[in-house]
Amino acid sequence: MDKLIKSLTNPFINKISSINDNFFENGGDSILSIQVVSRACQQGLMMTTTDLFHNPTIEDLSKIIENKQSKAS
């Protein structure tokens, strides 16, 4: 899951190299967060911009997405 989420952010922010890097501290903003969420939804991941704002690292966001995916199953 971590690699998938990183691949979604990389086209927008190349500075994220670790799963603990903060999306917003590395150049992310509200517009980019919408683009990342859109790409995630296209990949079948259940996430919102609110999820990204409250969990701005790949590690934390992965946990949220995995939790949502397991509840949906």
Summary of the structure (lengths in Angstrom):
residues: 73
radius of gyration: 10.9
end to end distance: 16.3
largest distance: 34.0
contacts: 203
relative contact order: 0.20
helix: 58%
strand: 3%
